[in-house]
């Protein structure tokens, strides 16, 4: 419907305008005189003379306009149908012409293919004759080649057998050398394993001896004495800040190397403020190197000491 209105916009607009004009003329067909027949008074009602609109006349005029509009629409549709039929006829004629040209083209191609096939067949016949002549020559040459090949294979077979015998002797020699090397390697591995076992046994004995030495040292109180020496060294180097209060107790983690030099210090749980913690860290670092234990097995890389000086 929308496409139809677009195509016939002029006709529809004209018809609509005529409808509106007729209805307006008939509806507003009132006649007024230029001057009133009676004097105008503010006290008496004014009588207005009007023409009565014939409703049947309006309907007939509207029906007539609709018939005109319908006739115009049918005329337009008929013109479009004729145009479509003419376009379809032109399309069919063009399609028939294309079909005719395509048939002619196919016929020409078919004729060309037939001629091409005929020439190809002649060429194949000539090639087959030449091939048969060449095949005869080839067979003669092949017979000569086979005779020469048989002689060559006989000579090569004799040489191969001789080479295999020599290679087998060489392989036996290499196998024997490999066996000897493997035997020497086995003996070397066994000697190395025995040496490693001896070293491991010695290391185990050394560790056991150190553990025993450490146990005896701990039982004798030497470990406590060693820890006490370290704590005393730290307390001696501690400069008490003003914020230090009685009951101060801090856990200190000290990392040292075998020479006693301190490489790290960390203050853990502590009831002192930041100034106290910094003073403890400084005291620990100033205590480097730490005293060495009287028993070497008591040395520990990481020490956890409780710093609780009398404040």
NUVO-665205 format. One line per 10 residues: number of its first residue (from 1); their letters; for each residue z, y negated, x of C-alpha. Coordinates in nm, 3 decimals, always signed. Each point is the difference from the previous one (the first is absolute). Layout:
REM NUVO-665205
NUM	A	Z:Y:X  ...
//
This chain:
REM NUVO-665205
1	XXXXXXXXXX	+0.000:+0.000:+0.000  +0.089:-0.237:+0.285  -0.333:+0.063:+0.175  -0.185:-0.061:-0.330  +0.175:-0.336:-0.049  -0.094:-0.098:+0.357  -0.370:+0.083:-0.060  -0.015:-0.180:-0.342  +0.242:-0.282:+0.069  -0.248:-0.269:-0.123
11	XXXXXXXXXX	-0.077:+0.170:-0.330  +0.363:+0.076:-0.077  +0.103:-0.357:+0.087  -0.272:-0.144:-0.227  +0.097:+0.228:-0.290  +0.368:-0.079:+0.038  -0.077:-0.372:+0.004  -0.203:+0.021:-0.316  +0.280:+0.192:-0.179  +0.255:-0.261:+0.099
21	XXXXXXXXXX	-0.229:-0.289:-0.103  -0.075:+0.145:-0.347  +0.361:+0.085:-0.076  +0.109:-0.344:+0.115  -0.266:-0.173:-0.206  +0.081:+0.197:-0.315  +0.376:-0.023:+0.046  +0.001:-0.371:+0.079  -0.266:-0.084:-0.258  +0.218:-0.260:-0.165
31	XXXXXXXXXX	-0.156:-0.329:-0.119  +0.192:-0.326:+0.022  -0.126:-0.336:-0.124  +0.005:-0.291:+0.230  +0.247:-0.184:-0.225  +0.263:+0.139:-0.236  -0.095:+0.002:-0.373  +0.344:-0.112:-0.099  +0.228:-0.249:+0.159  +0.244:+0.146:+0.236
41	XXXXXXXXXX	+0.355:-0.031:-0.113  +0.306:+0.116:+0.173  +0.156:+0.081:-0.335  -0.271:+0.222:-0.154  -0.156:+0.320:+0.144  -0.356:-0.028:+0.139  -0.271:+0.227:-0.145  -0.236:+0.140:+0.272  -0.342:+0.127:-0.103  -0.107:+0.316:+0.197
51	XXXXXXXXXX	-0.287:+0.244:-0.015  +0.100:+0.361:-0.071  -0.132:+0.247:+0.261  -0.192:+0.298:-0.144  +0.157:+0.308:+0.167  -0.300:+0.216:-0.102  -0.235:-0.245:+0.170  +0.202:+0.019:+0.320  -0.005:+0.379:-0.003  -0.378:+0.008:-0.060
61	XXXXXXXXXX	-0.059:-0.242:+0.287  +0.225:+0.200:+0.228  -0.179:+0.323:-0.099  -0.337:-0.165:+0.065  +0.110:-0.114:+0.346  +0.133:+0.347:+0.079  -0.336:+0.149:-0.101  -0.177:-0.249:+0.228  +0.238:+0.088:+0.282  -0.045:+0.376:-0.059
71	XXXXXXXXXX	-0.379:-0.042:-0.003  +0.017:-0.191:+0.331  +0.219:+0.274:+0.152  -0.240:+0.272:-0.118  -0.296:-0.197:+0.141  +0.175:-0.029:+0.335  +0.087:+0.371:-0.002  -0.362:+0.092:-0.084  -0.125:-0.214:+0.290  +0.247:+0.166:+0.235
81	XXXXXXXXXX	-0.106:+0.348:-0.125  -0.368:-0.082:+0.060  +0.084:-0.137:+0.347  +0.195:+0.317:+0.083  -0.286:+0.223:-0.122  -0.249:-0.198:+0.209  +0.226:+0.024:+0.307  +0.044:+0.376:-0.057  -0.378:+0.046:-0.034  -0.057:-0.192:+0.324
91	XXXXXXXXXX	+0.267:+0.213:+0.170  -0.165:+0.324:-0.121  -0.341:-0.117:+0.120  +0.144:-0.093:+0.340  +0.179:+0.336:+0.020  -0.326:+0.181:-0.088  -0.182:-0.192:+0.273  +0.270:+0.087:+0.253  -0.023:+0.364:-0.107  -0.377:+0.002:+0.042
101	XXXXXXXXXX	+0.025:-0.158:+0.346  +0.273:+0.250:+0.096  -0.219:+0.293:-0.114  -0.292:-0.131:+0.204  +0.227:-0.044:+0.301  +0.133:+0.356:-0.034  -0.353:+0.137:-0.033  -0.105:-0.180:+0.316  +0.308:+0.128:+0.182  -0.064:+0.354:-0.124
111	XXXXXXXXXX	-0.360:-0.014:+0.124  +0.120:-0.130:+0.335  +0.257:+0.280:+0.020  -0.267:+0.263:-0.078  -0.223:-0.136:+0.273  +0.290:-0.020:+0.240  +0.093:+0.361:-0.077  -0.361:+0.114:+0.058  -0.010:-0.168:+0.339  +0.343:+0.142:+0.083
121	XXXXXXXXXX	-0.119:+0.351:-0.087  -0.301:-0.039:+0.231  +0.230:-0.121:+0.274  +0.232:+0.297:-0.051  -0.294:+0.243:+0.025  -0.111:-0.152:+0.328  +0.357:+0.001:+0.133  +0.047:+0.364:-0.105  -0.313:+0.104:+0.190  +0.117:-0.188:+0.307
131	XXXXXXXXXX	+0.349:+0.153:-0.040  -0.134:+0.354:-0.010  -0.204:-0.058:+0.316  +0.302:-0.151:+0.173  +0.217:+0.291:-0.121  -0.234:+0.250:+0.159  +0.022:-0.185:+0.329  +0.376:-0.027:-0.035  +0.042:+0.373:-0.057  -0.199:+0.078:+0.313
141	XXXXXXXXXX	+0.210:-0.242:+0.201  +0.317:+0.142:-0.161  -0.088:+0.350:+0.111  -0.033:-0.123:+0.358  +0.324:-0.196:-0.029  +0.191:+0.300:-0.134  -0.110:+0.212:+0.292  +0.113:-0.267:+0.245  +0.323:-0.048:-0.197  +0.079:+0.371:+0.016
151	XXXXXXXXXX	-0.035:-0.007:+0.377  +0.213:-0.311:+0.026  +0.273:+0.153:-0.217  +0.007:+0.312:+0.215  +0.053:-0.209:+0.313  +0.259:-0.218:-0.174  +0.187:+0.305:-0.129  +0.032:+0.141:+0.348  +0.122:-0.338:+0.128  +0.244:-0.030:-0.294
161	XXXXXXXXXX	+0.154:+0.339:+0.066  +0.048:-0.089:+0.364  +0.156:-0.333:-0.096  +0.230:+0.172:-0.251  +0.122:+0.241:+0.264  +0.071:-0.289:+0.235  +0.166:-0.201:-0.280  +0.221:+0.295:-0.094  +0.115:+0.031:+0.359  +0.075:-0.373:+0.007
171	XXXXXXXXXX	+0.188:+0.025:-0.330  +0.216:+0.280:+0.131  +0.080:-0.210:+0.305  +0.092:-0.301:-0.217  +0.213:+0.218:-0.228  +0.194:+0.126:+0.298  +0.045:-0.355:+0.134  +0.114:-0.116:-0.345  +0.248:+0.287:-0.018  +0.143:-0.092:+0.338
181	XXXXXXXXXX	+0.026:-0.370:-0.098  +0.175:+0.089:-0.325  +0.242:+0.224:+0.188  +0.078:-0.282:+0.245  +0.043:-0.245:-0.289  +0.230:+0.245:-0.179  +0.216:+0.036:+0.310  +0.005:-0.381:+0.042  +0.100:-0.048:-0.367  +0.277:+0.254:+0.032
191	XXXXXXXXXX	+0.127:-0.173:+0.314  -0.016:-0.340:-0.176  +0.178:+0.137:-0.306  +0.270:+0.147:+0.224  +0.039:-0.338:+0.173  +0.020:-0.184:-0.334  +0.255:+0.249:-0.131  +0.206:-0.048:+0.313  -0.015:-0.379:-0.034  +0.089:+0.020:-0.368
201	XXXXXXXXXX	+0.289:+0.229:+0.081  +0.117:-0.239:+0.270  -0.036:-0.298:-0.240  +0.194:+0.190:-0.265  +0.275:+0.075:+0.250  +0.005:-0.366:+0.105  +0.024:-0.119:-0.362  +0.272:+0.252:-0.075  +0.188:-0.112:+0.310  -0.033:-0.366:-0.104
211	XXXXXXXXXX	+0.119:+0.079:-0.352  +0.292:+0.194:+0.138  +0.078:-0.284:+0.240  -0.023:-0.254:-0.284  +0.220:+0.215:-0.225  +0.267:+0.027:+0.267  -0.026:-0.375:+0.068  +0.041:-0.080:-0.369  +0.296:+0.237:-0.024  +0.160:-0.165:+0.298
221	XXXXXXXXXX	-0.039:-0.349:-0.157  -0.260:-0.123:+0.253  -0.245:-0.096:-0.281  +0.262:-0.215:-0.172  +0.083:-0.156:+0.336  -0.372:-0.073:+0.059  -0.034:-0.166:-0.341  +0.315:-0.198:+0.060  -0.138:-0.132:+0.331  -0.313:-0.121:-0.179
231	XXXXXXXXXX	+0.200:-0.167:-0.279  +0.228:-0.169:+0.257  -0.306:-0.129:+0.189  -0.140:-0.149:-0.322  +0.335:-0.156:-0.099  +0.032:-0.154:+0.346  -0.340:-0.169:-0.043  +0.065:-0.108:-0.359  +0.049:-0.369:-0.062  +0.192:-0.025:-0.325
241	XXXXXXXXXX	-0.155:-0.252:-0.244  +0.221:-0.227:-0.209  -0.093:+0.190:-0.317  +0.143:+0.333:+0.129  +0.293:+0.117:-0.213  +0.267:+0.266:+0.054  -0.100:+0.351:-0.108  -0.355:-0.041:+0.134  -0.184:+0.334:+0.012  -0.372:+0.053:+0.059
251	XXXXXXXXXX	-0.212:+0.307:+0.064  -0.234:-0.053:+0.296  -0.300:+0.216:+0.096  -0.081:-0.027:+0.373  -0.314:+0.147:+0.160  +0.006:+0.050:+0.380  -0.202:+0.171:+0.272  +0.146:+0.243:+0.259  +0.067:-0.291:+0.238  +0.236:-0.152:-0.262
261	XXXXXXXXXX	-0.229:-0.296:-0.069  +0.004:-0.100:-0.367  -0.339:-0.015:-0.172  +0.112:-0.066:-0.359  +0.307:-0.093:-0.205  +0.043:-0.001:-0.378  +0.308:-0.101:-0.195  +0.045:+0.201:-0.319  +0.288:-0.026:-0.248  +0.211:-0.299:+0.099
271	XXXXXXXXXX	+0.261:-0.215:-0.176  -0.083:-0.303:+0.215  -0.247:-0.281:-0.066  -0.330:-0.069:+0.176  +0.170:-0.181:+0.285  +0.222:+0.301:+0.065  -0.298:+0.241:-0.010  -0.197:-0.214:+0.247  +0.300:-0.019:+0.232  +0.035:+0.382:-0.004
281	XXXXXXXXXX	-0.371:+0.047:+0.076  +0.029:-0.243:+0.291  +0.311:+0.180:+0.131  -0.180:+0.336:-0.005  -0.305:-0.135:+0.182  +0.220:-0.171:+0.259  +0.174:+0.336:+0.062  -0.322:+0.153:+0.139  +0.001:+0.222:+0.198  +0.267:+0.205:-0.173
291	XXXXXXXXXX	+0.240:+0.221:+0.196  -0.131:+0.347:+0.077  +0.194:+0.302:-0.122  +0.196:+0.196:+0.258  -0.171:+0.315:-0.132  -0.380:-0.049:-0.018  -0.034:+0.225:-0.306  +0.201:-0.256:-0.202  -0.285:-0.253:+0.023  -0.155:-0.087:-0.334
301	XXXXXXXXXX	-0.300:-0.224:-0.044  +0.131:-0.130:-0.334  +0.368:-0.090:-0.036  +0.176:-0.088:-0.325  +0.318:-0.193:+0.077  +0.249:-0.183:-0.220  +0.069:-0.355:+0.116  +0.348:-0.096:-0.123  +0.159:-0.246:+0.246  +0.344:-0.144:-0.048
311	X	-0.064:-0.352:-0.131
//
